[in-house]
Amino acid sequence: MSDEVLVSVDDGIMTITLNRPEARNAANKALAEGVAKALDELDNNDAIRVAILTGANKTFCSGMDLKGFVRGESPFVAERGFAGITEAPPRKPIIAAVEGYALAGGFEVAISCDLIVAAEDAKFGIPEVKRGLAAAAGGLVKLPRQINPRLAMELALTGEFISSERAYEMGLINRVVPSGAALDAALELAKTIAANGPLAVAASKQVMVESLSWDTADLWRKQGEITRPVFASEDAQEGAIAFAEKRAPQWKGK
């Protein structure tokens, strides 16, 4: 793993830290490749249940590294997208822990995560239009699916920043916490997710993500194809037995 991305795993939780503090964690080629590699490991390692994506030095990500762009570097990874995540987030849950700024591409990285925990003084925005550009790494297509389309339109057309409080009011983020506490709060959320049945968590995320594009007539059939194996799994039996015996379940992931 490159120095631009730090990865650690503890008790089934992977923490991915964007580590370019001198550039406010702006995404360059090495950072994008590092994130993509970490997400591959997350999806392929059964011992890892959930991930947290955060930034070093009290900021999340300021977007694309323009100096790297001028040098001809591309912060895109084939099949994964900008910063190694925007076009193909991991199959397993991932939580953004945001301190400081999540702007432009950094904002698009955050909304590519399943959940967002943010410090009370964090700032969000897609200011690309202020530079004659467009938020084409996910902002324009994902935001209208995550918040009221009129509010999404306002962010895209004005390019103005919003506070964590405003983002929470919009339904864009899950929790607002004191400055400096975003990572700790995300870890608590990750522990809650990691304690649940891994097959059930994976299937639940898959249905919620994929069903957005399903026809109404196909909803129940397609959901059944994904969830039926969960109900037939050993973990489902273990969950019921553990509940009856008033103990924590011992998941096998099968």
N, C-alpha and C positions, 0 to 999 in steps of 0.2 A: 504493500500500500504506500502511496506517495505521501510526502510530508504535508501536502495540501489537504489531506483528509485523514483524520485520526479515527480509528475504529476500536471499540472495546466491547466485550461481551461479558455480562455478569448475570447469573441466575436466569438465563433464558432471554435476557434483554440486550439487544445490540444498541450501542450509542455511536452515532456517526457525527463527527464534528468537522464542519467546514473550517479549515485552519489556514486562512490567508488574512490574518488580522491587519497586516500592513495595507491591504487593498479592500478592507471591510468585507472580506470573504467573497469578493467578486469571483464569478466562475470563469476559469480558464480551462484549457484542454486537460491538464493534469487533474484538476479538481473534478471535472465531469467524469473522467475515466475512473477516478478513485471512488466516487459515489456509485457508479454503475457496478463496479467490482464488489463493493460492499452489499449492494442490493441483490446481486447474484448469490452471494454467500448466504444472505438472509433467507432467500427463497429455497435454497438447496440444502440447508442445514436444519435437520429436524429438531435439533436441540435449542434453536433460537425461535422464540415465539412472537416477538414484537420488536420494533425498532424505534429509536428516537433520532430525529435529525435536528441538529442545533449548530450554532456558530461560535467560534472562539472570540474572546475579548469583548463580550457583551454586545455583539451585533450578530444578526442572522446572516443576511446576504444582501449585498447592494446591487445585484444583477450581473450582467456580463462584464468581464474585464475588458475594457475598451483598448487598453494598451496591448493586450494579447491579441485582440481582434485586428488591430492595425498591423501586428506582426504576422498576420495570416493564420493565427490559431482559431480553431473552432471549438467552443465549449459545448458541442453537441456530440452525443454518442449514438451510433447507429442503433436503431430500434428502441433506445431508451429516451432520446431527446435531449433537450437543454439540461445542463448540469447532471446528466445521467439519470434523470427521473421523470421529467414532465410528460413524456409521451408513453411511458410504460412504468408506472409505479409498481412496487412489489406486490406480490399476491398476499403476503402477510401484512398485518396492520403496521402503519408507521405514523408517528406523532411528531409534529413540528413543535419545537420548543424555541420560541422567538423572544429574543432580547434585542433592543435597538431597532435597526431598520430591516424590513423585508420589502424591498422595492424592486420594481421592474421584474427582471428575471427571478430575483430573490422572492418576490411576492408569488410568482408563478410556481416556484419550487414549494413554497409553503402550502398553497392551495392544492398541490399535487399529493399532499399527505392526507391521511384519513381524518386526523384530528389536529387541532391547533391549540396550544397553550401559549399565552403571550403575557409578557410583563406589562404592567399598567402604563409604562411610558414608551412602549414600542410604537412604531409607525409603519403603516402599510400603504401601498399605492402602486399603480402602474402609470408612471409619468411619461411613457414613451412618446405620446402625442406632443409633449412639450419640446421634443427634439425632432419632430417630423417623422417619427417612427410609429410602429403599432405593436401592441403586446401580443405577439404571435407565438409565444412559447406556452400558451395555455390561458392567458388572461381573458382573451376575447371569447373563447369557446367554453371555458370551464366556469367562469363567474356566473353567467346567466343560469347555470344549472345548480349553483350552490346558494345563491341569494336571489332576491327579487330582481327580475331582469331590468327594471327601471333604475335600481340602485347600481347594478352592474354597469349599465349604460353611462350613468353619471361618472363613475370611476374611470371608465375607459375614455370618455370624451373630454373630461376636465383635466385628467392627469393629477388631480390634487391628492395629497396624502390624507389618511384618516388615522385616528387614534385607535388604540385597543378597545376603548369603551365604545366607540362608534362601530367598530368591526363586530364587537359582541352584540350590539343592538341589531345589526344587520343579519345576525345568525352566521357570520363567517367564521368565527372562532368559538371554541368550546369554553375556555376558562381564562379569566384575567387574574393575574396574581401580582404581588408586589415586585418591584424591580429587583432583579437578581435571583428570583425564585422560579423562573420558568422551567429550568431543567429539573429541579427537584419535584415540581408539580407534575411534569411530564412523566417522571420516573414512577410516581405514585399511580398515575393513570395506567402506565405500562404494566406495573405489577398486578393491577386488577385484571387487566386483559390476559396476562400471562398465566394467571391462576385458573383460567377457564379452559374448557376442552379445546385442544388445538384444531381438531377437525371441524368442530362446531363454529369456531371463530373464523376459520378460513372460508367455510361455506357461507357463513353469514355475510362476510365482506364481499364474496364473489356475487352473491345474489343481489345485494344492494347496489353494487357498481354496474353489473351487467344488465339488470332489469330496467335501467333507465332507457335502454334502446329496444326493449322487447315490445312487441305488439300486445295489446290487452288480451287478445285471444290466446296468446301463448304463455301468459304469466305463470299460471299454475303448473302447466306441463314442464316448463323449463325450470321453475323453482324445484319441482319434485325431482328432476334429474340430478340436481346438485345436492339437495338435502336428504334424499332417500338413503344414500349410503351412510350418512351421519346417524340416522335413526337405527340402522342395522349394525353399527359399529360396536366394538368391545368397549369403547369409551362411553357410549350411551348407557350400556349396562352398568359400567363402573359408576357413572354419575348417579344413577338411581340407587344402587346399593350403598354408596357412600352417604347419600342423603338419609337413607333409612337407618344407617349405623351411626349417624351423626359424627362423621369424620371427613377430613379433606380427601377428595378423590385423587387417585394415583393414575394420571393419564398415560396412555401408551401411544396415542396418536394413530390408533388403528381400530 
